[in-house]
Structure formats: structure tokens, C-alpha cells
Amino acid sequence: MKLYVETMDATVVEVGPDGRVRLQDEAWSAPTFQERRAIIYAAENELAALRELLEILDPEGRVTRSESDST
């Protein structure tokens, strides 16, 4: 996973089950409250953009995972 967080000018590359994150070229760390908010905001924006992309490319939701894996 890669999620660019503009307000932090950093890219999240991994998230642990305990909430710690690993930023690109950095060690695992527990994000501050502000960093958590920034990561959540960036993730919500990315989800919205991905939903929009899916609606454009597959407006009727006809492509299934197994069909897309075979192409």
C-alpha cells in the first residue's frame, strides 16, 4: 500500500494492526493525533477518487474480481 499524505509530505507504506505506521524510508512509529487525522483525511479522499474511477470505468458494476484477474 502507498498513500501520499500531502499535509505531512510523506507516503504511508505500511500500517500495523496496532495503529503504528511506516512512512517511506522511515522506521515504524506511532502517529501523533494530528498525523492520524491527516492520514485518515488522505485515505478518505483516495477512497472517493477510487469510487469515482470505478463508476466511470464500470458504471454498472459488471466486472467481477475473477473476470478482471483473467485479463
PDB file of N, CA, C and O in Angstrom:
ATOM      1  N   MET A   1       0.838  -1.166   0.000  1.00  0.00           N
ATOM      2  CA  MET A   1       0.000   0.000   0.000  1.00  0.00           C
ATOM      3  C   MET A   1       0.886   1.232   0.000  1.00  0.00           C
ATOM      4  O   MET A   1       1.923   1.272   0.661  1.00  0.00           O
ATOM      5  N   LYS A   2       0.463   2.223  -0.744  1.00  0.00           N
ATOM      6  CA  LYS A   2       1.121   3.524  -0.697  1.00  0.00           C
ATOM      7  C   LYS A   2       0.039   4.593  -0.664  1.00  0.00           C
ATOM      8  O   LYS A   2      -0.849   4.625  -1.516  1.00  0.00           O
ATOM      9  N   LEU A   3       0.125   5.451   0.314  1.00  0.00           N
ATOM     10  CA  LEU A   3      -0.827   6.544   0.450  1.00  0.00           C
ATOM     11  C   LEU A   3      -0.043   7.813   0.706  1.00  0.00           C
ATOM     12  O   LEU A   3       0.595   7.965   1.748  1.00  0.00           O
ATOM     13  N   TYR A   4      -0.095   8.731  -0.263  1.00  0.00           N
ATOM     14  CA  TYR A   4       0.585  10.015  -0.089  1.00  0.00           C
ATOM     15  C   TYR A   4      -0.276  10.914   0.779  1.00  0.00           C
ATOM     16  O   TYR A   4      -1.462  11.101   0.508  1.00  0.00           O
ATOM     17  N   VAL A   5       0.319  11.465   1.817  1.00  0.00           N
ATOM     18  CA  VAL A   5      -0.375  12.367   2.739  1.00  0.00           C
ATOM     19  C   VAL A   5       0.232  13.752   2.529  1.00  0.00           C
ATOM     20  O   VAL A   5       1.311  14.065   3.034  1.00  0.00           O
ATOM     21  N   GLU A   6      -0.488  14.564   1.773  1.00  0.00           N
ATOM     22  CA  GLU A   6       0.040  15.863   1.346  1.00  0.00           C
ATOM     23  C   GLU A   6       0.435  16.754   2.515  1.00  0.00           C
ATOM     24  O   GLU A   6       1.501  17.370   2.494  1.00  0.00           O
ATOM     25  N   THR A   7      -0.412  16.826   3.531  1.00  0.00           N
ATOM     26  CA  THR A   7      -0.132  17.733   4.650  1.00  0.00           C
ATOM     27  C   THR A   7       1.123  17.333   5.427  1.00  0.00           C
ATOM     28  O   THR A   7       1.736  18.171   6.089  1.00  0.00           O
ATOM     29  N   MET A   8       1.501  16.078   5.350  1.00  0.00           N
ATOM     30  CA  MET A   8       2.719  15.596   6.006  1.00  0.00           C
ATOM     31  C   MET A   8       3.886  15.529   5.025  1.00  0.00           C
ATOM     32  O   MET A   8       5.033  15.347   5.433  1.00  0.00           O
ATOM     33  N   ASP A   9       3.595  15.676   3.732  1.00  0.00           N
ATOM     34  CA  ASP A   9       4.580  15.488   2.671  1.00  0.00           C
ATOM     35  C   ASP A   9       5.308  14.158   2.885  1.00  0.00           C
ATOM     36  O   ASP A   9       6.537  14.084   2.872  1.00  0.00           O
ATOM     37  N   ALA A  10       4.501  13.113   3.081  1.00  0.00           N
ATOM     38  CA  ALA A  10       5.036  11.784   3.363  1.00  0.00           C
ATOM     39  C   ALA A  10       4.125  10.737   2.735  1.00  0.00           C
ATOM     40  O   ALA A  10       2.955  10.994   2.454  1.00  0.00           O
ATOM     41  N   THR A  11       4.686   9.556   2.524  1.00  0.00           N
ATOM     42  CA  THR A  11       3.933   8.441   1.969  1.00  0.00           C
ATOM     43  C   THR A  11       3.886   7.310   2.976  1.00  0.00           C
ATOM     44  O   THR A  11       4.922   6.817   3.421  1.00  0.00           O
ATOM     45  N   VAL A  12       2.673   6.899   3.335  1.00  0.00           N
ATOM     46  CA  VAL A  12       2.490   5.747   4.213  1.00  0.00           C
ATOM     47  C   VAL A  12       2.639   4.499   3.353  1.00  0.00           C
ATOM     48  O   VAL A  12       1.979   4.371   2.322  1.00  0.00           O
ATOM     49  N   VAL A  13       3.505   3.578   3.773  1.00  0.00           N
ATOM     50  CA  VAL A  13       3.709   2.352   3.010  1.00  0.00           C
ATOM     51  C   VAL A  13       3.206   1.107   3.730  1.00  0.00           C
ATOM     52  O   VAL A  13       2.965   0.078   3.097  1.00  0.00           O
ATOM     53  N   GLU A  14       3.047   1.193   5.048  1.00  0.00           N
ATOM     54  CA  GLU A  14       2.501   0.060   5.810  1.00  0.00           C
ATOM     55  C   GLU A  14       1.790   0.576   7.047  1.00  0.00           C
ATOM     56  O   GLU A  14       2.142   1.618   7.600  1.00  0.00           O
ATOM     57  N   VAL A  15       0.780  -0.176   7.470  1.00  0.00           N
ATOM     58  CA  VAL A  15       0.065   0.125   8.707  1.00  0.00           C
ATOM     59  C   VAL A  15      -0.047  -1.172   9.492  1.00  0.00           C
ATOM     60  O   VAL A  15      -0.483  -2.191   8.956  1.00  0.00           O
ATOM     61  N   GLY A  16       0.339  -1.136  10.737  1.00  0.00           N
ATOM     62  CA  GLY A  16       0.266  -2.315  11.577  1.00  0.00           C
ATOM     63  C   GLY A  16      -1.066  -2.421  12.282  1.00  0.00           C
ATOM     64  O   GLY A  16      -1.781  -1.427  12.411  1.00  0.00           O
ATOM     65  N   PRO A  17      -1.411  -3.619  12.743  1.00  0.00           N
ATOM     66  CA  PRO A  17      -2.687  -3.815  13.439  1.00  0.00           C
ATOM     67  C   PRO A  17      -2.784  -3.012  14.737  1.00  0.00           C
ATOM     68  O   PRO A  17      -3.876  -2.800  15.265  1.00  0.00           O
ATOM     69  N   ASP A  18      -1.639  -2.570  15.242  1.00  0.00           N
ATOM     70  CA  ASP A  18      -1.635  -1.775  16.475  1.00  0.00           C
ATOM     71  C   ASP A  18      -1.735  -0.276  16.201  1.00  0.00           C
ATOM     72  O   ASP A  18      -1.689   0.528  17.133  1.00  0.00           O
ATOM     73  N   GLY A  19      -1.874   0.111  14.913  1.00  0.00           N
ATOM     74  CA  GLY A  19      -2.036   1.518  14.571  1.00  0.00           C
ATOM     75  C   GLY A  19      -0.747   2.236  14.235  1.00  0.00           C
ATOM     76  O   GLY A  19      -0.763   3.396  13.824  1.00  0.00           O
ATOM     77  N   ARG A  20       0.380   1.543  14.410  1.00  0.00           N
ATOM     78  CA  ARG A  20       1.641   2.172  14.015  1.00  0.00           C
ATOM     79  C   ARG A  20       1.725   2.203  12.494  1.00  0.00           C
ATOM     80  O   ARG A  20       1.119   1.379  11.809  1.00  0.00           O
ATOM     81  N   VAL A  21       2.477   3.158  11.983  1.00  0.00           N
ATOM     82  CA  VAL A  21       2.631   3.290  10.538  1.00  0.00           C
ATOM     83  C   VAL A  21       4.110   3.298  10.182  1.00  0.00           C
ATOM     84  O   VAL A  21       4.974   3.632  10.993  1.00  0.00           O
ATOM     85  N   ARG A  22       4.363   2.920   8.944  1.00  0.00           N
ATOM     86  CA  ARG A  22       5.731   3.036   8.433  1.00  0.00           C
ATOM     87  C   ARG A  22       5.664   3.960   7.237  1.00  0.00           C
ATOM     88  O   ARG A  22       4.987   3.672   6.249  1.00  0.00           O
ATOM     89  N   LEU A  23       6.368   5.065   7.335  1.00  0.00           N
ATOM     90  CA  LEU A  23       6.449   6.002   6.237  1.00  0.00           C
ATOM     91  C   LEU A  23       7.612   5.596   5.343  1.00  0.00           C
ATOM     92  O   LEU A  23       8.563   4.959   5.796  1.00  0.00           O
ATOM     93  N   GLN A  24       7.530   5.964   4.081  1.00  0.00           N
ATOM     94  CA  GLN A  24       8.577   5.613   3.129  1.00  0.00           C
ATOM     95  C   GLN A  24       9.928   6.105   3.647  1.00  0.00           C
ATOM     96  O   GLN A  24      10.077   7.261   4.044  1.00  0.00           O
ATOM     97  N   ASP A  25      10.889   5.217   3.634  1.00  0.00           N
ATOM     98  CA  ASP A  25      12.265   5.496   4.071  1.00  0.00           C
ATOM     99  C   ASP A  25      12.383   5.835   5.554  1.00  0.00           C
ATOM    100  O   ASP A  25      13.358   6.465   5.966  1.00  0.00           O
ATOM    101  N   GLU A  26      11.409   5.428   6.356  1.00  0.00           N
ATOM    102  CA  GLU A  26      11.462   5.656   7.796  1.00  0.00           C
ATOM    103  C   GLU A  26      11.103   4.380   8.540  1.00  0.00           C
ATOM    104  O   GLU A  26      10.615   3.420   7.944  1.00  0.00           O
ATOM    105  N   ALA A  27      11.345   4.374   9.834  1.00  0.00           N
ATOM    106  CA  ALA A  27      11.023   3.224  10.681  1.00  0.00           C
ATOM    107  C   ALA A  27       9.566   3.306  11.137  1.00  0.00           C
ATOM    108  O   ALA A  27       8.900   4.328  10.966  1.00  0.00           O
ATOM    109  N   TRP A  28       9.088   2.203  11.720  1.00  0.00           N
ATOM    110  CA  TRP A  28       7.739   2.163  12.280  1.00  0.00           C
ATOM    111  C   TRP A  28       7.628   3.201  13.390  1.00  0.00           C
ATOM    112  O   TRP A  28       8.571   3.412  14.153  1.00  0.00           O
ATOM    113  N   SER A  29       6.450   3.858  13.473  1.00  0.00           N
ATOM    114  CA  SER A  29       6.225   4.821  14.551  1.00  0.00           C
ATOM    115  C   SER A  29       4.725   4.952  14.799  1.00  0.00           C
ATOM    116  O   SER A  29       3.899   4.631  13.945  1.00  0.00           O
ATOM    117  N   ALA A  30       4.408   5.430  15.983  1.00  0.00           N
ATOM    118  CA  ALA A  30       3.007   5.710  16.330  1.00  0.00           C
ATOM    119  C   ALA A  30       2.722   7.146  15.913  1.00  0.00           C
ATOM    120  O   ALA A  30       3.379   8.068  16.396  1.00  0.00           O
ATOM    121  N   PRO A  31       1.750   7.352  15.021  1.00  0.00           N
ATOM    122  CA  PRO A  31       1.467   8.717  14.581  1.00  0.00           C
ATOM    123  C   PRO A  31       0.850   9.553  15.698  1.00  0.00           C
ATOM    124  O   PRO A  31       0.123   9.047  16.554  1.00  0.00           O
ATOM    125  N   THR A  32       1.160  10.840  15.665  1.00  0.00           N
ATOM    126  CA  THR A  32       0.534  11.769  16.615  1.00  0.00           C
ATOM    127  C   THR A  32      -0.939  11.912  16.243  1.00  0.00           C
ATOM    128  O   THR A  32      -1.378  11.421  15.203  1.00  0.00           O
ATOM    129  N   PHE A  33      -1.686  12.580  17.092  1.00  0.00           N
ATOM    130  CA  PHE A  33      -3.100  12.808  16.812  1.00  0.00           C
ATOM    131  C   PHE A  33      -3.273  13.546  15.484  1.00  0.00           C
ATOM    132  O   PHE A  33      -4.127  13.182  14.676  1.00  0.00           O
ATOM    133  N   GLN A  34      -2.469  14.574  15.262  1.00  0.00           N
ATOM    134  CA  GLN A  34      -2.563  15.348  14.025  1.00  0.00           C
ATOM    135  C   GLN A  34      -2.174  14.499  12.811  1.00  0.00           C
ATOM    136  O   GLN A  34      -2.795  14.607  11.753  1.00  0.00           O
ATOM    137  N   GLU A  35      -1.161  13.666  12.960  1.00  0.00           N
ATOM    138  CA  GLU A  35      -0.755  12.785  11.860  1.00  0.00           C
ATOM    139  C   GLU A  35      -1.846  11.766  11.539  1.00  0.00           C
ATOM    140  O   GLU A  35      -2.115  11.482  10.372  1.00  0.00           O
ATOM    141  N   ARG A  36      -2.472  11.220  12.582  1.00  0.00           N
ATOM    142  CA  ARG A  36      -3.576  10.280  12.359  1.00  0.00           C
ATOM    143  C   ARG A  36      -4.700  10.950  11.588  1.00  0.00           C
ATOM    144  O   ARG A  36      -5.238  10.368  10.645  1.00  0.00           O
ATOM    145  N   ARG A  37      -5.061  12.166  11.977  1.00  0.00           N
ATOM    146  CA  ARG A  37      -6.118  12.905  11.267  1.00  0.00           C
ATOM    147  C   ARG A  37      -5.735  13.147   9.821  1.00  0.00           C
ATOM    148  O   ARG A  37      -6.573  13.012   8.930  1.00  0.00           O
ATOM    149  N   ALA A  38      -4.477  13.504   9.569  1.00  0.00           N
ATOM    150  CA  ALA A  38      -4.013  13.761   8.211  1.00  0.00           C
ATOM    151  C   ALA A  38      -4.052  12.487   7.370  1.00  0.00           C
ATOM    152  O   ALA A  38      -4.434  12.524   6.200  1.00  0.00           O
ATOM    153  N   ILE A  39      -3.661  11.366   7.963  1.00  0.00           N
ATOM    154  CA  ILE A  39      -3.672  10.083   7.245  1.00  0.00           C
ATOM    155  C   ILE A  39      -5.106   9.671   6.929  1.00  0.00           C
ATOM    156  O   ILE A  39      -5.398   9.241   5.813  1.00  0.00           O
ATOM    157  N   ILE A  40      -5.990   9.801   7.897  1.00  0.00           N
ATOM    158  CA  ILE A  40      -7.403   9.454   7.689  1.00  0.00           C
ATOM    159  C   ILE A  40      -8.012  10.329   6.600  1.00  0.00           C
ATOM    160  O   ILE A  40      -8.723   9.825   5.731  1.00  0.00           O
ATOM    161  N   TYR A  41      -7.745  11.625   6.633  1.00  0.00           N
ATOM    162  CA  TYR A  41      -8.265  12.549   5.631  1.00  0.00           C
ATOM    163  C   TYR A  41      -7.765  12.155   4.230  1.00  0.00           C
ATOM    164  O   TYR A  41      -8.543  12.126   3.277  1.00  0.00           O
ATOM    165  N   ALA A  42      -6.478  11.857   4.116  1.00  0.00           N
ATOM    166  CA  ALA A  42      -5.916  11.461   2.822  1.00  0.00           C
ATOM    167  C   ALA A  42      -6.538  10.148   2.344  1.00  0.00           C
ATOM    168  O   ALA A  42      -6.826   9.999   1.156  1.00  0.00           O
ATOM    169  N   ALA A  43      -6.745   9.207   3.247  1.00  0.00           N
ATOM    170  CA  ALA A  43      -7.336   7.914   2.876  1.00  0.00           C
ATOM    171  C   ALA A  43      -8.782   8.092   2.412  1.00  0.00           C
ATOM    172  O   ALA A  43      -9.204   7.470   1.438  1.00  0.00           O
ATOM    173  N   GLU A  44      -9.538   8.941   3.111  1.00  0.00           N
ATOM    174  CA  GLU A  44     -10.927   9.188   2.696  1.00  0.00           C
ATOM    175  C   GLU A  44     -10.982   9.828   1.312  1.00  0.00           C
ATOM    176  O   GLU A  44     -11.832   9.470   0.496  1.00  0.00           O
ATOM    177  N   ASN A  45     -10.085  10.767   1.046  1.00  0.00           N
ATOM    178  CA  ASN A  45     -10.039  11.396  -0.271  1.00  0.00           C
ATOM    179  C   ASN A  45      -9.655  10.394  -1.353  1.00  0.00           C
ATOM    180  O   ASN A  45     -10.196  10.433  -2.458  1.00  0.00           O
ATOM    181  N   GLU A  46      -8.727   9.502  -1.039  1.00  0.00           N
ATOM    182  CA  GLU A  46      -8.303   8.489  -2.010  1.00  0.00           C
ATOM    183  C   GLU A  46      -9.441   7.508  -2.292  1.00  0.00           C
ATOM    184  O   GLU A  46      -9.637   7.099  -3.437  1.00  0.00           O
ATOM    185  N   LEU A  47     -10.192   7.130  -1.254  1.00  0.00           N
ATOM    186  CA  LEU A  47     -11.348   6.255  -1.451  1.00  0.00           C
ATOM    187  C   LEU A  47     -12.381   6.901  -2.363  1.00  0.00           C
ATOM    188  O   LEU A  47     -12.935   6.241  -3.241  1.00  0.00           O
ATOM    189  N   ALA A  48     -12.639   8.176  -2.160  1.00  0.00           N
ATOM    190  CA  ALA A  48     -13.604   8.882  -3.006  1.00  0.00           C
ATOM    191  C   ALA A  48     -13.132   8.907  -4.454  1.00  0.00           C
ATOM    192  O   ALA A  48     -13.932   8.713  -5.370  1.00  0.00           O
ATOM    193  N   ALA A  49     -11.849   9.141  -4.666  1.00  0.00           N
ATOM    194  CA  ALA A  49     -11.308   9.162  -6.026  1.00  0.00           C
ATOM    195  C   ALA A  49     -11.385   7.778  -6.668  1.00  0.00           C
ATOM    196  O   ALA A  49     -11.679   7.664  -7.858  1.00  0.00           O
ATOM    197  N   LEU A  50     -11.127   6.737  -5.897  1.00  0.00           N
ATOM    198  CA  LEU A  50     -11.212   5.372  -6.428  1.00  0.00           C
ATOM    199  C   LEU A  50     -12.649   4.988  -6.756  1.00  0.00           C
ATOM    200  O   LEU A  50     -12.900   4.314  -7.754  1.00  0.00           O
ATOM    201  N   ARG A  51     -13.600   5.418  -5.913  1.00  0.00           N
ATOM    202  CA  ARG A  51     -15.016   5.148  -6.209  1.00  0.00           C
ATOM    203  C   ARG A  51     -15.427   5.825  -7.506  1.00  0.00           C
ATOM    204  O   ARG A  51     -16.133   5.233  -8.322  1.00  0.00           O
ATOM    205  N   GLU A  52     -14.987   7.063  -7.699  1.00  0.00           N
ATOM    206  CA  GLU A  52     -15.295   7.795  -8.920  1.00  0.00           C
ATOM    207  C   GLU A  52     -14.703   7.081 -10.137  1.00  0.00           C
ATOM    208  O   GLU A  52     -15.356   6.966 -11.174  1.00  0.00           O
ATOM    209  N   LEU A  53     -13.479   6.610 -10.006  1.00  0.00           N
ATOM    210  CA  LEU A  53     -12.840   5.861 -11.085  1.00  0.00           C
ATOM    211  C   LEU A  53     -13.632   4.607 -11.433  1.00  0.00           C
ATOM    212  O   LEU A  53     -13.850   4.313 -12.608  1.00  0.00           O
ATOM    213  N   LEU A  54     -14.065   3.866 -10.409  1.00  0.00           N
ATOM    214  CA  LEU A  54     -14.857   2.658 -10.652  1.00  0.00           C
ATOM    215  C   LEU A  54     -16.175   2.976 -11.335  1.00  0.00           C
ATOM    216  O   LEU A  54     -16.600   2.253 -12.236  1.00  0.00           O
ATOM    217  N   GLU A  55     -16.820   4.046 -10.914  1.00  0.00           N
ATOM    218  CA  GLU A  55     -18.090   4.431 -11.538  1.00  0.00           C
ATOM    219  C   GLU A  55     -17.907   4.786 -13.010  1.00  0.00           C
ATOM    220  O   GLU A  55     -18.782   4.511 -13.830  1.00  0.00           O
ATOM    221  N   ILE A  56     -16.784   5.390 -13.342  1.00  0.00           N
ATOM    222  CA  ILE A  56     -16.509   5.756 -14.726  1.00  0.00           C
ATOM    223  C   ILE A  56     -16.184   4.523 -15.557  1.00  0.00           C
ATOM    224  O   ILE A  56     -16.724   4.346 -16.649  1.00  0.00           O
ATOM    225  N   LEU A  57     -15.305   3.674 -15.044  1.00  0.00           N
ATOM    226  CA  LEU A  57     -14.840   2.515 -15.814  1.00  0.00           C
ATOM    227  C   LEU A  57     -15.813   1.346 -15.804  1.00  0.00           C
ATOM    228  O   LEU A  57     -15.843   0.556 -16.748  1.00  0.00           O
ATOM    229  N   ASP A  58     -16.604   1.230 -14.750  1.00  0.00           N
ATOM    230  CA  ASP A  58     -17.524   0.105 -14.616  1.00  0.00           C
ATOM    231  C   ASP A  58     -18.847   0.609 -14.038  1.00  0.00           C
ATOM    232  O   ASP A  58     -19.202   0.265 -12.910  1.00  0.00           O
ATOM    233  N   PRO A  59     -19.584   1.430 -14.813  1.00  0.00           N
ATOM    234  CA  PRO A  59     -20.771   2.099 -14.273  1.00  0.00           C
ATOM    235  C   PRO A  59     -21.865   1.153 -13.784  1.00  0.00           C
ATOM    236  O   PRO A  59     -22.636   1.517 -12.897  1.00  0.00           O
ATOM    237  N   GLU A  60     -21.945  -0.020 -14.329  1.00  0.00           N
ATOM    238  CA  GLU A  60     -22.992  -0.960 -13.904  1.00  0.00           C
ATOM    239  C   GLU A  60     -22.464  -2.022 -12.952  1.00  0.00           C
ATOM    240  O   GLU A  60     -23.208  -2.920 -12.557  1.00  0.00           O
ATOM    241  N   GLY A  61     -21.201  -1.934 -12.578  1.00  0.00           N
ATOM    242  CA  GLY A  61     -20.623  -2.893 -11.642  1.00  0.00           C
ATOM    243  C   GLY A  61     -20.577  -4.308 -12.177  1.00  0.00           C
ATOM    244  O   GLY A  61     -20.738  -5.264 -11.418  1.00  0.00           O
ATOM    245  N   ARG A  62     -20.360  -4.455 -13.472  1.00  0.00           N
ATOM    246  CA  ARG A  62     -20.403  -5.778 -14.091  1.00  0.00           C
ATOM    247  C   ARG A  62     -19.091  -6.542 -14.024  1.00  0.00           C
ATOM    248  O   ARG A  62     -19.097  -7.772 -14.068  1.00  0.00           O
ATOM    249  N   VAL A  63     -17.988  -5.857 -13.920  1.00  0.00           N
ATOM    250  CA  VAL A  63     -16.702  -6.543 -13.883  1.00  0.00           C
ATOM    251  C   VAL A  63     -16.490  -7.104 -12.479  1.00  0.00           C
ATOM    252  O   VAL A  63     -16.520  -6.370 -11.491  1.00  0.00           O
ATOM    253  N   THR A  64     -16.280  -8.404 -12.411  1.00  0.00           N
ATOM    254  CA  THR A  64     -16.026  -9.029 -11.114  1.00  0.00           C
ATOM    255  C   THR A  64     -14.540  -9.234 -10.940  1.00  0.00           C
ATOM    256  O   THR A  64     -13.776  -9.125 -11.899  1.00  0.00           O
ATOM    257  N   ARG A  65     -14.135  -9.523  -9.753  1.00  0.00           N
ATOM    258  CA  ARG A  65     -12.714  -9.721  -9.449  1.00  0.00           C
ATOM    259  C   ARG A  65     -12.121 -10.832 -10.295  1.00  0.00           C
ATOM    260  O   ARG A  65     -11.026 -10.670 -10.834  1.00  0.00           O
ATOM    261  N   SER A  66     -12.811 -11.955 -10.427  1.00  0.00           N
ATOM    262  CA  SER A  66     -12.268 -13.079 -11.199  1.00  0.00           C
ATOM    263  C   SER A  66     -12.155 -12.736 -12.687  1.00  0.00           C
ATOM    264  O   SER A  66     -11.226 -13.186 -13.357  1.00  0.00           O
ATOM    265  N   GLU A  67     -13.094 -11.945 -13.203  1.00  0.00           N
ATOM    266  CA  GLU A  67     -13.016 -11.534 -14.604  1.00  0.00           C
ATOM    267  C   GLU A  67     -11.841 -10.607 -14.829  1.00  0.00           C
ATOM    268  O   GLU A  67     -11.129 -10.738 -15.825  1.00  0.00           O
ATOM    269  N   SER A  68     -11.630  -9.673 -13.920  1.00  0.00           N
ATOM    270  CA  SER A  68     -10.542  -8.724 -14.096  1.00  0.00           C
ATOM    271  C   SER A  68      -9.187  -9.391 -13.902  1.00  0.00           C
ATOM    272  O   SER A  68      -8.195  -8.930 -14.468  1.00  0.00           O
ATOM    273  N   ASP A  69      -9.117 -10.463 -13.118  1.00  0.00           N
ATOM    274  CA  ASP A  69      -7.852 -11.177 -12.917  1.00  0.00           C
ATOM    275  C   ASP A  69      -7.438 -11.920 -14.170  1.00  0.00           C
ATOM    276  O   ASP A  69      -6.250 -12.181 -14.355  1.00  0.00           O
ATOM    277  N   SER A  70      -8.381 -12.272 -15.042  1.00  0.00           N
ATOM    278  CA  SER A  70      -8.055 -13.068 -16.220  1.00  0.00           C
ATOM    279  C   SER A  70      -7.616 -12.213 -17.397  1.00  0.00           C
ATOM    280  O   SER A  70      -7.211 -12.755 -18.426  1.00  0.00           O
ATOM    281  N   THR A  71      -7.686 -10.877 -17.274  1.00  0.00           N
ATOM    282  CA  THR A  71      -7.289 -10.015 -18.384  1.00  0.00           C
ATOM    283  C   THR A  71      -5.881  -9.522 -18.247  1.00  0.00           C
ATOM    284  O   THR A  71      -5.399  -8.783 -19.106  1.00  0.00           O
TER     285      THR A  71
END
